[in-house]
Amino acid sequence: METNRTEMKRVFDEGTIVRSILESEVSMKKCRLYSELANDKDVRSFFQEQSDALDGVTRYLRSHLADLS
């Protein structure tokens, strides 16, 4: 029974990380789009920085997803 609970927790953790990766990727793409559309240099820079940060988050989450498998 304990093995079953452990497996359920692992599957839940995997699903949570995958969901977070997808949400981060969507947000990163939106930031890139906003950066391309922005006319103001500061606004463009802000969204580019946010996009870069979200890229780092995605890479971090992917590394932990690989650890779970």
PDB file of N, H, CA, C and O in Angstrom:
ATOM      1  N   MET A   1       0.825  -1.196   0.000  1.00  0.00           N
ATOM      2  CA  MET A   1       0.000   0.000   0.000  1.00  0.00           C
ATOM      3  C   MET A   1       0.871   1.262   0.000  1.00  0.00           C
ATOM      4  O   MET A   1       0.548   2.249  -0.661  1.00  0.00           O
ATOM      5  N   GLU A   2       1.984   1.217   0.753  1.00  0.00           N
ATOM      6  H   GLU A   2       2.246   0.415   1.290  1.00  0.00           H
ATOM      7  CA  GLU A   2       2.869   2.383   0.824  1.00  0.00           C
ATOM      8  C   GLU A   2       3.482   2.696  -0.545  1.00  0.00           C
ATOM      9  O   GLU A   2       3.644   3.861  -0.907  1.00  0.00           O
ATOM     10  N   THR A   3       3.818   1.658  -1.290  1.00  0.00           N
ATOM     11  H   THR A   3       3.687   0.711  -0.996  1.00  0.00           H
ATOM     12  CA  THR A   3       4.379   1.846  -2.628  1.00  0.00           C
ATOM     13  C   THR A   3       3.365   2.541  -3.522  1.00  0.00           C
ATOM     14  O   THR A   3       3.724   3.410  -4.317  1.00  0.00           O
ATOM     15  N   ASN A   4       2.111   2.164  -3.395  1.00  0.00           N
ATOM     16  H   ASN A   4       1.820   1.458  -2.749  1.00  0.00           H
ATOM     17  CA  ASN A   4       1.057   2.773  -4.193  1.00  0.00           C
ATOM     18  C   ASN A   4       0.937   4.263  -3.878  1.00  0.00           C
ATOM     19  O   ASN A   4       0.787   5.072  -4.794  1.00  0.00           O
ATOM     20  N   ARG A   5       0.999   4.632  -2.620  1.00  0.00           N
ATOM     21  H   ARG A   5       1.121   3.975  -1.876  1.00  0.00           H
ATOM     22  CA  ARG A   5       0.927   6.050  -2.231  1.00  0.00           C
ATOM     23  C   ARG A   5       2.136   6.829  -2.746  1.00  0.00           C
ATOM     24  O   ARG A   5       2.011   7.958  -3.219  1.00  0.00           O
ATOM     25  N   THR A   6       3.294   6.207  -2.646  1.00  0.00           N
ATOM     26  H   THR A   6       3.396   5.289  -2.262  1.00  0.00           H
ATOM     27  CA  THR A   6       4.516   6.851  -3.132  1.00  0.00           C
ATOM     28  C   THR A   6       4.422   7.082  -4.631  1.00  0.00           C
ATOM     29  O   THR A   6       4.788   8.149  -5.124  1.00  0.00           O
ATOM     30  N   GLU A   7       3.937   6.095  -5.348  1.00  0.00           N
ATOM     31  H   GLU A   7       3.640   5.229  -4.948  1.00  0.00           H
ATOM     32  CA  GLU A   7       3.775   6.224  -6.801  1.00  0.00           C
ATOM     33  C   GLU A   7       2.753   7.302  -7.137  1.00  0.00           C
ATOM     34  O   GLU A   7       2.950   8.074  -8.076  1.00  0.00           O
ATOM     35  N   MET A   8       1.674   7.357  -6.384  1.00  0.00           N
ATOM     36  H   MET A   8       1.514   6.730  -5.622  1.00  0.00           H
ATOM     37  CA  MET A   8       0.649   8.381  -6.620  1.00  0.00           C
ATOM     38  C   MET A   8       1.231   9.778  -6.393  1.00  0.00           C
ATOM     39  O   MET A   8       0.950  10.699  -7.160  1.00  0.00           O
ATOM     40  N   LYS A   9       2.031   9.936  -5.356  1.00  0.00           N
ATOM     41  H   LYS A   9       2.260   9.188  -4.733  1.00  0.00           H
ATOM     42  CA  LYS A   9       2.648  11.230  -5.078  1.00  0.00           C
ATOM     43  C   LYS A   9       3.616  11.623  -6.192  1.00  0.00           C
ATOM     44  O   LYS A   9       3.673  12.785  -6.596  1.00  0.00           O
ATOM     45  N   ARG A  10       4.380  10.640  -6.687  1.00  0.00           N
ATOM     46  H   ARG A  10       4.334   9.696  -6.359  1.00  0.00           H
ATOM     47  CA  ARG A  10       5.328  10.918  -7.764  1.00  0.00           C
ATOM     48  C   ARG A  10       4.590  11.360  -9.029  1.00  0.00           C
ATOM     49  O   ARG A  10       5.000  12.313  -9.690  1.00  0.00           O
ATOM     50  N   VAL A  11       3.504  10.665  -9.360  1.00  0.00           N
ATOM     51  H   VAL A  11       3.170   9.891  -8.822  1.00  0.00           H
ATOM     52  CA  VAL A  11       2.704  11.018 -10.540  1.00  0.00           C
ATOM     53  C   VAL A  11       2.103  12.406 -10.366  1.00  0.00           C
ATOM     54  O   VAL A  11       2.103  13.205 -11.303  1.00  0.00           O
ATOM     55  N   PHE A  12       1.598  12.695  -9.188  1.00  0.00           N
ATOM     56  H   PHE A  12       1.598  12.047  -8.427  1.00  0.00           H
ATOM     57  CA  PHE A  12       1.035  14.018  -8.917  1.00  0.00           C
ATOM     58  C   PHE A  12       2.109  15.097  -9.049  1.00  0.00           C
ATOM     59  O   PHE A  12       1.869  16.146  -9.647  1.00  0.00           O
ATOM     60  N   ASP A  13       3.292  14.838  -8.490  1.00  0.00           N
ATOM     61  H   ASP A  13       3.487  13.986  -8.005  1.00  0.00           H
ATOM     62  CA  ASP A  13       4.397  15.794  -8.597  1.00  0.00           C
ATOM     63  C   ASP A  13       4.784  16.023 -10.056  1.00  0.00           C
ATOM     64  O   ASP A  13       5.009  17.158 -10.475  1.00  0.00           O
ATOM     65  N   GLU A  14       4.860  14.944 -10.822  1.00  0.00           N
ATOM     66  H   GLU A  14       4.678  14.021 -10.481  1.00  0.00           H
ATOM     67  CA  GLU A  14       5.185  15.066 -12.243  1.00  0.00           C
ATOM     68  C   GLU A  14       4.158  15.933 -12.954  1.00  0.00           C
ATOM     69  O   GLU A  14       4.515  16.832 -13.716  1.00  0.00           O
ATOM     70  N   GLY A  15       2.889  15.664 -12.705  1.00  0.00           N
ATOM     71  H   GLY A  15       2.599  14.934 -12.086  1.00  0.00           H
ATOM     72  CA  GLY A  15       1.818  16.429 -13.337  1.00  0.00           C
ATOM     73  C   GLY A  15       1.874  17.902 -12.970  1.00  0.00           C
ATOM     74  O   GLY A  15       1.648  18.770 -13.813  1.00  0.00           O
ATOM     75  N   THR A  16       2.173  18.178 -11.720  1.00  0.00           N
ATOM     76  H   THR A  16       2.357  17.473 -11.035  1.00  0.00           H
ATOM     77  CA  THR A  16       2.273  19.561 -11.260  1.00  0.00           C
ATOM     78  C   THR A  16       3.431  20.282 -11.939  1.00  0.00           C
ATOM     79  O   THR A  16       3.297  21.436 -12.349  1.00  0.00           O
ATOM     80  N   ILE A  17       4.561  19.603 -12.057  1.00  0.00           N
ATOM     81  H   ILE A  17       4.670  18.666 -11.725  1.00  0.00           H
ATOM     82  CA  ILE A  17       5.726  20.216 -12.712  1.00  0.00           C
ATOM     83  C   ILE A  17       5.445  20.440 -14.198  1.00  0.00           C
ATOM     84  O   ILE A  17       5.785  21.493 -14.738  1.00  0.00           O
ATOM     85  N   VAL A  18       4.830  19.466 -14.860  1.00  0.00           N
ATOM     86  H   VAL A  18       4.553  18.611 -14.421  1.00  0.00           H
ATOM     87  CA  VAL A  18       4.499  19.621 -16.288  1.00  0.00           C
ATOM     88  C   VAL A  18       3.565  20.807 -16.485  1.00  0.00           C
ATOM     89  O   VAL A  18       3.745  21.597 -17.412  1.00  0.00           O
ATOM     90  N   ARG A  19       2.580  20.931 -15.627  1.00  0.00           N
ATOM     91  H   ARG A  19       2.433  20.289 -14.874  1.00  0.00           H
ATOM     92  CA  ARG A  19       1.649  22.060 -15.727  1.00  0.00           C
ATOM     93  C   ARG A  19       2.386  23.386 -15.552  1.00  0.00           C
ATOM     94  O   ARG A  19       2.138  24.344 -16.285  1.00  0.00           O
ATOM     95  N   SER A  20       3.284  23.433 -14.588  1.00  0.00           N
ATOM     96  H   SER A  20       3.486  22.654 -13.993  1.00  0.00           H
ATOM     97  CA  SER A  20       4.059  24.651 -14.345  1.00  0.00           C
ATOM     98  C   SER A  20       4.958  24.984 -15.533  1.00  0.00           C
ATOM     99  O   SER A  20       5.127  26.153 -15.879  1.00  0.00           O
ATOM    100  N   ILE A  21       5.528  23.961 -16.153  1.00  0.00           N
ATOM    101  H   ILE A  21       5.390  23.012 -15.872  1.00  0.00           H
ATOM    102  CA  ILE A  21       6.367  24.177 -17.345  1.00  0.00           C
ATOM    103  C   ILE A  21       5.529  24.778 -18.463  1.00  0.00           C
ATOM    104  O   ILE A  21       5.939  25.745 -19.105  1.00  0.00           O
ATOM    105  N   LEU A  22       4.356  24.204 -18.693  1.00  0.00           N
ATOM    106  H   LEU A  22       4.022  23.418 -18.172  1.00  0.00           H
ATOM    107  CA  LEU A  22       3.492  24.716 -19.759  1.00  0.00           C
ATOM    108  C   LEU A  22       3.072  26.163 -19.499  1.00  0.00           C
ATOM    109  O   LEU A  22       3.085  26.991 -20.410  1.00  0.00           O
ATOM    110  N   GLU A  23       2.706  26.458 -18.271  1.00  0.00           N
ATOM    111  H   GLU A  23       2.695  25.785 -17.532  1.00  0.00           H
ATOM    112  CA  GLU A  23       2.298  27.824 -17.934  1.00  0.00           C
ATOM    113  C   GLU A  23       3.466  28.797 -18.088  1.00  0.00           C
ATOM    114  O   GLU A  23       3.278  29.922 -18.553  1.00  0.00           O
ATOM    115  N   SER A  24       4.650  28.380 -17.709  1.00  0.00           N
ATOM    116  H   SER A  24       4.804  27.467 -17.332  1.00  0.00           H
ATOM    117  CA  SER A  24       5.832  29.236 -17.840  1.00  0.00           C
ATOM    118  C   SER A  24       6.168  29.485 -19.307  1.00  0.00           C
ATOM    119  O   SER A  24       6.534  30.597 -19.688  1.00  0.00           O
ATOM    120  N   GLU A  25       6.041  28.443 -20.125  1.00  0.00           N
ATOM    121  H   GLU A  25       5.744  27.540 -19.815  1.00  0.00           H
ATOM    122  CA  GLU A  25       6.324  28.599 -21.549  1.00  0.00           C
ATOM    123  C   GLU A  25       5.342  29.549 -22.219  1.00  0.00           C
ATOM    124  O   GLU A  25       5.734  30.373 -23.045  1.00  0.00           O
ATOM    125  N   VAL A  26       4.070  29.436 -21.866  1.00  0.00           N
ATOM    126  H   VAL A  26       3.751  28.767 -21.195  1.00  0.00           H
ATOM    127  CA  VAL A  26       3.059  30.334 -22.433  1.00  0.00           C
ATOM    128  C   VAL A  26       3.345  31.776 -22.010  1.00  0.00           C
ATOM    129  O   VAL A  26       3.289  32.689 -22.834  1.00  0.00           O
ATOM    130  N   SER A  27       3.645  31.979 -20.744  1.00  0.00           N
ATOM    131  H   SER A  27       3.691  31.238 -20.074  1.00  0.00           H
ATOM    132  CA  SER A  27       3.954  33.326 -20.251  1.00  0.00           C
ATOM    133  C   SER A  27       5.210  33.877 -20.918  1.00  0.00           C
ATOM    134  O   SER A  27       5.270  35.063 -21.243  1.00  0.00           O
ATOM    135  N   MET A  28       6.211  33.024 -21.122  1.00  0.00           N
ATOM    136  H   MET A  28       6.162  32.061 -20.858  1.00  0.00           H
ATOM    137  CA  MET A  28       7.449  33.447 -21.774  1.00  0.00           C
ATOM    138  C   MET A  28       7.165  33.902 -23.208  1.00  0.00           C
ATOM    139  O   MET A  28       7.692  34.920 -23.654  1.00  0.00           O
ATOM    140  N   LYS A  29       6.339  33.153 -23.919  1.00  0.00           N
ATOM    141  H   LYS A  29       5.911  32.325 -23.556  1.00  0.00           H
ATOM    142  CA  LYS A  29       5.998  33.519 -25.298  1.00  0.00           C
ATOM    143  C   LYS A  29       5.213  34.826 -25.344  1.00  0.00           C
ATOM    144  O   LYS A  29       5.409  35.637 -26.249  1.00  0.00           O
ATOM    145  N   LYS A  30       4.330  35.034 -24.376  1.00  0.00           N
ATOM    146  H   LYS A  30       4.171  34.376 -23.641  1.00  0.00           H
ATOM    147  CA  LYS A  30       3.579  36.291 -24.312  1.00  0.00           C
ATOM    148  C   LYS A  30       4.529  37.467 -24.073  1.00  0.00           C
ATOM    149  O   LYS A  30       4.399  38.515 -24.704  1.00  0.00           O
ATOM    150  N   CYS A  31       5.471  37.285 -23.168  1.00  0.00           N
ATOM    151  H   CYS A  31       5.576  36.433 -22.655  1.00  0.00           H
ATOM    152  CA  CYS A  31       6.431  38.351 -22.881  1.00  0.00           C
ATOM    153  C   CYS A  31       7.266  38.676 -24.117  1.00  0.00           C
ATOM    154  O   CYS A  31       7.536  39.844 -24.401  1.00  0.00           O
ATOM    155  N   ARG A  32       7.670  37.648 -24.845  1.00  0.00           N
ATOM    156  H   ARG A  32       7.450  36.700 -24.615  1.00  0.00           H
ATOM    157  CA  ARG A  32       8.428  37.886 -26.083  1.00  0.00           C
ATOM    158  C   ARG A  32       7.591  38.663 -27.096  1.00  0.00           C
ATOM    159  O   ARG A  32       8.088  39.575 -27.757  1.00  0.00           O
ATOM    160  N   LEU A  33       6.326  38.294 -27.209  1.00  0.00           N
ATOM    161  H   LEU A  33       5.923  37.552 -26.672  1.00  0.00           H
ATOM    162  CA  LEU A  33       5.434  38.998 -28.126  1.00  0.00           C
ATOM    163  C   LEU A  33       5.271  40.453 -27.702  1.00  0.00           C
ATOM    164  O   LEU A  33       5.373  41.356 -28.532  1.00  0.00           O
ATOM    165  N   TYR A  34       5.018  40.685 -26.413  1.00  0.00           N
ATOM    166  H   TYR A  34       4.936  39.951 -25.739  1.00  0.00           H
ATOM    167  CA  TYR A  34       4.859  42.050 -25.917  1.00  0.00           C
ATOM    168  C   TYR A  34       6.140  42.849 -26.126  1.00  0.00           C
ATOM    169  O   TYR A  34       6.093  44.042 -26.424  1.00  0.00           O
ATOM    170  N   SER A  35       7.268  42.194 -25.970  1.00  0.00           N
ATOM    171  H   SER A  35       7.306  41.225 -25.727  1.00  0.00           H
ATOM    172  CA  SER A  35       8.544  42.861 -26.181  1.00  0.00           C
ATOM    173  C   SER A  35       8.688  43.295 -27.635  1.00  0.00           C
ATOM    174  O   SER A  35       9.165  44.394 -27.917  1.00  0.00           O
ATOM    175  N   GLU A  36       8.275  42.430 -28.553  1.00  0.00           N
ATOM    176  H   GLU A  36       7.887  41.537 -28.323  1.00  0.00           H
ATOM    177  CA  GLU A  36       8.361  42.765 -29.975  1.00  0.00           C
ATOM    178  C   GLU A  36       7.389  43.871 -30.364  1.00  0.00           C
ATOM    179  O   GLU A  36       7.673  44.667 -31.260  1.00  0.00           O
ATOM    180  N   LEU A  37       6.245  43.921 -29.693  1.00  0.00           N
ATOM    181  H   LEU A  37       6.014  43.275 -28.966  1.00  0.00           H
ATOM    182  CA  LEU A  37       5.225  44.915 -30.030  1.00  0.00           C
ATOM    183  C   LEU A  37       5.469  46.271 -29.373  1.00  0.00           C
ATOM    184  O   LEU A  37       4.941  47.287 -29.824  1.00  0.00           O
ATOM    185  N   ALA A  38       6.257  46.285 -28.322  1.00  0.00           N
ATOM    186  H   ALA A  38       6.685  45.460 -27.955  1.00  0.00           H
ATOM    187  CA  ALA A  38       6.454  47.523 -27.558  1.00  0.00           C
ATOM    188  C   ALA A  38       7.238  48.553 -28.361  1.00  0.00           C
ATOM    189  O   ALA A  38       8.199  48.229 -29.059  1.00  0.00           O
ATOM    190  N   ASN A  39       6.807  49.783 -28.244  1.00  0.00           N
ATOM    191  H   ASN A  39       6.026  50.046 -27.678  1.00  0.00           H
ATOM    192  CA  ASN A  39       7.506  50.889 -28.899  1.00  0.00           C
ATOM    193  C   ASN A  39       8.528  51.526 -27.968  1.00  0.00           C
ATOM    194  O   ASN A  39       9.586  51.978 -28.407  1.00  0.00           O
ATOM    195  N   ASP A  40       8.207  51.557 -26.700  1.00  0.00           N
ATOM    196  H   ASP A  40       7.348  51.190 -26.344  1.00  0.00           H
ATOM    197  CA  ASP A  40       9.073  52.172 -25.711  1.00  0.00           C
ATOM    198  C   ASP A  40      10.227  51.231 -25.370  1.00  0.00           C
ATOM    199  O   ASP A  40      10.023  50.039 -25.137  1.00  0.00           O
ATOM    200  N   LYS A  41      11.418  51.772 -25.346  1.00  0.00           N
ATOM    201  H   LYS A  41      11.583  52.740 -25.535  1.00  0.00           H
ATOM    202  CA  LYS A  41      12.617  50.967 -25.078  1.00  0.00           C
ATOM    203  C   LYS A  41      12.576  50.316 -23.705  1.00  0.00           C
ATOM    204  O   LYS A  41      12.954  49.153 -23.557  1.00  0.00           O
ATOM    205  N   ASP A  42      12.120  51.057 -22.697  1.00  0.00           N
ATOM    206  H   ASP A  42      11.813  52.001 -22.817  1.00  0.00           H
ATOM    207  CA  ASP A  42      12.058  50.523 -21.336  1.00  0.00           C
ATOM    208  C   ASP A  42      11.043  49.386 -21.220  1.00  0.00           C
ATOM    209  O   ASP A  42      11.287  48.388 -20.542  1.00  0.00           O
ATOM    210  N   VAL A  43       9.913  49.552 -21.886  1.00  0.00           N
ATOM    211  H   VAL A  43       9.715  50.362 -22.436  1.00  0.00           H
ATOM    212  CA  VAL A  43       8.883  48.511 -21.862  1.00  0.00           C
ATOM    213  C   VAL A  43       9.409  47.257 -22.569  1.00  0.00           C
ATOM    214  O   VAL A  43       9.230  46.140 -22.085  1.00  0.00           O
ATOM    215  N   ARG A  44      10.051  47.453 -23.702  1.00  0.00           N
ATOM    216  H   ARG A  44      10.196  48.361 -24.096  1.00  0.00           H
ATOM    217  CA  ARG A  44      10.626  46.340 -24.460  1.00  0.00           C
ATOM    218  C   ARG A  44      11.654  45.599 -23.606  1.00  0.00           C
ATOM    219  O   ARG A  44      11.672  44.369 -23.566  1.00  0.00           O
ATOM    220  N   SER A  45      12.496  46.354 -22.935  1.00  0.00           N
ATOM    221  H   SER A  45      12.481  47.353 -22.968  1.00  0.00           H
ATOM    222  CA  SER A  45      13.521  45.770 -22.076  1.00  0.00           C
ATOM    223  C   SER A  45      12.892  44.998 -20.918  1.00  0.00           C
ATOM    224  O   SER A  45      13.344  43.903 -20.583  1.00  0.00           O
ATOM    225  N   PHE A  46      11.855  45.565 -20.311  1.00  0.00           N
ATOM    226  H   PHE A  46      11.488  46.455 -20.584  1.00  0.00           H
ATOM    227  CA  PHE A  46      11.170  44.897 -19.202  1.00  0.00           C
ATOM    228  C   PHE A  46      10.641  43.534 -19.623  1.00  0.00           C
ATOM    229  O   PHE A  46      10.880  42.533 -18.947  1.00  0.00           O
ATOM    230  N   PHE A  47       9.922  43.495 -20.741  1.00  0.00           N
ATOM    231  H   PHE A  47       9.728  44.308 -21.290  1.00  0.00           H
ATOM    232  CA  PHE A  47       9.338  42.230 -21.176  1.00  0.00           C
ATOM    233  C   PHE A  47      10.403  41.237 -21.631  1.00  0.00           C
ATOM    234  O   PHE A  47      10.221  40.029 -21.480  1.00  0.00           O
ATOM    235  N   GLN A  48      11.496  41.720 -22.178  1.00  0.00           N
ATOM    236  H   GLN A  48      11.644  42.702 -22.300  1.00  0.00           H
ATOM    237  CA  GLN A  48      12.580  40.822 -22.564  1.00  0.00           C
ATOM    238  C   GLN A  48      13.219  40.194 -21.318  1.00  0.00           C
ATOM    239  O   GLN A  48      13.533  39.004 -21.308  1.00  0.00           O
ATOM    240  N   GLU A  49      13.404  40.995 -20.282  1.00  0.00           N
ATOM    241  H   GLU A  49      13.149  41.962 -20.290  1.00  0.00           H
ATOM    242  CA  GLU A  49      13.951  40.473 -19.023  1.00  0.00           C
ATOM    243  C   GLU A  49      13.014  39.437 -18.400  1.00  0.00           C
ATOM    244  O   GLU A  49      13.464  38.413 -17.886  1.00  0.00           O
ATOM    245  N   GLN A  50      11.729  39.708 -18.449  1.00  0.00           N
ATOM    246  H   GLN A  50      11.363  40.540 -18.867  1.00  0.00           H
ATOM    247  CA  GLN A  50      10.747  38.750 -17.916  1.00  0.00           C
ATOM    248  C   GLN A  50      10.776  37.448 -18.711  1.00  0.00           C
ATOM    249  O   GLN A  50      10.689  36.361 -18.140  1.00  0.00           O
ATOM    250  N   SER A  51      10.897  37.565 -20.010  1.00  0.00           N
ATOM    251  H   SER A  51      10.968  38.448 -20.474  1.00  0.00           H
ATOM    252  CA  SER A  51      10.977  36.390 -20.869  1.00  0.00           C
ATOM    253  C   SER A  51      12.213  35.556 -20.537  1.00  0.00           C
ATOM    254  O   SER A  51      12.139  34.330 -20.453  1.00  0.00           O
ATOM    255  N   ASP A  52      13.337  36.223 -20.351  1.00  0.00           N
ATOM    256  H   ASP A  52      13.397  37.218 -20.419  1.00  0.00           H
ATOM    257  CA  ASP A  52      14.576  35.521 -20.008  1.00  0.00           C
ATOM    258  C   ASP A  52      14.464  34.825 -18.650  1.00  0.00           C
ATOM    259  O   ASP A  52      14.940  33.703 -18.475  1.00  0.00           O
ATOM    260  N   ALA A  53      13.832  35.501 -17.700  1.00  0.00           N
ATOM    261  H   ALA A  53      13.445  36.412 -17.842  1.00  0.00           H
ATOM    262  CA  ALA A  53      13.654  34.905 -16.369  1.00  0.00           C
ATOM    263  C   ALA A  53      12.753  33.673 -16.446  1.00  0.00           C
ATOM    264  O   ALA A  53      13.025  32.661 -15.799  1.00  0.00           O
ATOM    265  N   LEU A  54      11.698  33.757 -17.223  1.00  0.00           N
ATOM    266  H   LEU A  54      11.478  34.579 -17.749  1.00  0.00           H
ATOM    267  CA  LEU A  54      10.793  32.620 -17.367  1.00  0.00           C
ATOM    268  C   LEU A  54      11.473  31.456 -18.095  1.00  0.00           C
ATOM    269  O   LEU A  54      11.170  30.292 -17.831  1.00  0.00           O
ATOM    270  N   ASP A  55      12.375  31.768 -18.995  1.00  0.00           N
ATOM    271  H   ASP A  55      12.621  32.714 -19.209  1.00  0.00           H
ATOM    272  CA  ASP A  55      13.150  30.720 -19.654  1.00  0.00           C
ATOM    273  C   ASP A  55      13.994  29.968 -18.623  1.00  0.00           C
ATOM    274  O   ASP A  55      14.108  28.743 -18.679  1.00  0.00           O
ATOM    275  N   GLY A  56      14.579  30.703 -17.692  1.00  0.00           N
ATOM    276  H   GLY A  56      14.486  31.698 -17.646  1.00  0.00           H
ATOM    277  CA  GLY A  56      15.347  30.083 -16.618  1.00  0.00           C
ATOM    278  C   GLY A  56      14.478  29.211 -15.727  1.00  0.00           C
ATOM    279  O   GLY A  56      14.895  28.129 -15.314  1.00  0.00           O
ATOM    280  N   VAL A  57      13.284  29.674 -15.434  1.00  0.00           N
ATOM    281  H   VAL A  57      12.946  30.553 -15.770  1.00  0.00           H
ATOM    282  CA  VAL A  57      12.344  28.901 -14.621  1.00  0.00           C
ATOM    283  C   VAL A  57      11.988  27.597 -15.333  1.00  0.00           C
ATOM    284  O   VAL A  57      11.943  26.533 -14.716  1.00  0.00           O
ATOM    285  N   THR A  58      11.739  27.691 -16.625  1.00  0.00           N
ATOM    286  H   THR A  58      11.776  28.556 -17.127  1.00  0.00           H
ATOM    287  CA  THR A  58      11.382  26.506 -17.405  1.00  0.00           C
ATOM    288  C   THR A  58      12.515  25.489 -17.401  1.00  0.00           C
ATOM    289  O   THR A  58      12.279  24.292 -17.233  1.00  0.00           O
ATOM    290  N   ARG A  59      13.743  25.963 -17.586  1.00  0.00           N
ATOM    291  H   ARG A  59      13.934  26.935 -17.723  1.00  0.00           H
ATOM    292  CA  ARG A  59      14.888  25.050 -17.563  1.00  0.00           C
ATOM    293  C   ARG A  59      15.038  24.399 -16.189  1.00  0.00           C
ATOM    294  O   ARG A  59      15.332  23.207 -16.093  1.00  0.00           O
ATOM    295  N   TYR A  60      14.839  25.168 -15.142  1.00  0.00           N
ATOM    296  H   TYR A  60      14.601  26.136 -15.219  1.00  0.00           H
ATOM    297  CA  TYR A  60      14.922  24.646 -13.777  1.00  0.00           C
ATOM    298  C   TYR A  60      13.868  23.553 -13.548  1.00  0.00           C
ATOM    299  O   TYR A  60      14.174  22.489 -13.009  1.00  0.00           O
ATOM    300  N   LEU A  61      12.646  23.825 -13.959  1.00  0.00           N
ATOM    301  H   LEU A  61      12.398  24.689 -14.397  1.00  0.00           H
ATOM    302  CA  LEU A  61      11.574  22.843 -13.783  1.00  0.00           C
ATOM    303  C   LEU A  61      11.837  21.582 -14.597  1.00  0.00           C
ATOM    304  O   LEU A  61      11.586  20.473 -14.123  1.00  0.00           O
ATOM    305  N   ARG A  62      12.338  21.742 -15.812  1.00  0.00           N
ATOM    306  H   ARG A  62      12.542  22.643 -16.197  1.00  0.00           H
ATOM    307  CA  ARG A  62      12.644  20.573 -16.641  1.00  0.00           C
ATOM    308  C   ARG A  62      13.718  19.693 -15.998  1.00  0.00           C
ATOM    309  O   ARG A  62      13.657  18.467 -16.081  1.00  0.00           O
ATOM    310  N   SER A  63      14.691  20.324 -15.363  1.00  0.00           N
ATOM    311  H   SER A  63      14.741  21.321 -15.296  1.00  0.00           H
ATOM    312  CA  SER A  63      15.741  19.534 -14.721  1.00  0.00           C
ATOM    313  C   SER A  63      15.167  18.717 -13.559  1.00  0.00           C
ATOM    314  O   SER A  63      15.586  17.582 -13.331  1.00  0.00           O
ATOM    315  N   HIS A  64      14.226  19.284 -12.838  1.00  0.00           N
ATOM    316  H   HIS A  64      13.886  20.206 -13.023  1.00  0.00           H
ATOM    317  CA  HIS A  64      13.604  18.554 -11.731  1.00  0.00           C
ATOM    318  C   HIS A  64      12.636  17.485 -12.238  1.00  0.00           C
ATOM    319  O   HIS A  64      12.446  16.450 -11.598  1.00  0.00           O
ATOM    320  N   LEU A  65      12.040  17.745 -13.373  1.00  0.00           N
ATOM    321  H   LEU A  65      12.194  18.585 -13.892  1.00  0.00           H
ATOM    322  CA  LEU A  65      11.167  16.722 -13.973  1.00  0.00           C
ATOM    323  C   LEU A  65      12.008  15.511 -14.375  1.00  0.00           C
ATOM    324  O   LEU A  65      11.577  14.370 -14.206  1.00  0.00           O
ATOM    325  N   ALA A  66      13.197  15.757 -14.902  1.00  0.00           N
ATOM    326  H   ALA A  66      13.547  16.683 -15.040  1.00  0.00           H
ATOM    327  CA  ALA A  66      14.074  14.649 -15.285  1.00  0.00           C
ATOM    328  C   ALA A  66      14.500  13.865 -14.047  1.00  0.00           C
ATOM    329  O   ALA A  66      14.671  12.648 -14.119  1.00  0.00           O
ATOM    330  N   ASP A  67      14.674  14.539 -12.921  1.00  0.00           N
ATOM    331  H   ASP A  67      14.535  15.527 -12.862  1.00  0.00           H
ATOM    332  CA  ASP A  67      15.059  13.861 -11.682  1.00  0.00           C
ATOM    333  C   ASP A  67      13.961  12.920 -11.176  1.00  0.00           C
ATOM    334  O   ASP A  67      14.255  11.894 -10.563  1.00  0.00           O
ATOM    335  N   LEU A  68      12.706  13.267 -11.430  1.00  0.00           N
ATOM    336  H   LEU A  68      12.466  14.100 -11.927  1.00  0.00           H
ATOM    337  CA  LEU A  68      11.593  12.445 -10.963  1.00  0.00           C
ATOM    338  C   LEU A  68      11.456  11.152 -11.766  1.00  0.00           C
ATOM    339  O   LEU A  68      11.013  10.129 -11.243  1.00  0.00           O
ATOM    340  N   SER A  69      11.831  11.207 -13.012  1.00  0.00           N
ATOM    341  H   SER A  69      12.190  12.038 -13.438  1.00  0.00           H
ATOM    342  CA  SER A  69      11.628  10.044 -13.897  1.00  0.00           C
ATOM    343  C   SER A  69      12.620   8.951 -13.685  1.00  0.00           C
ATOM    344  O   SER A  69      12.561   7.924 -14.361  1.00  0.00           O
TER     345      SER A  69
END
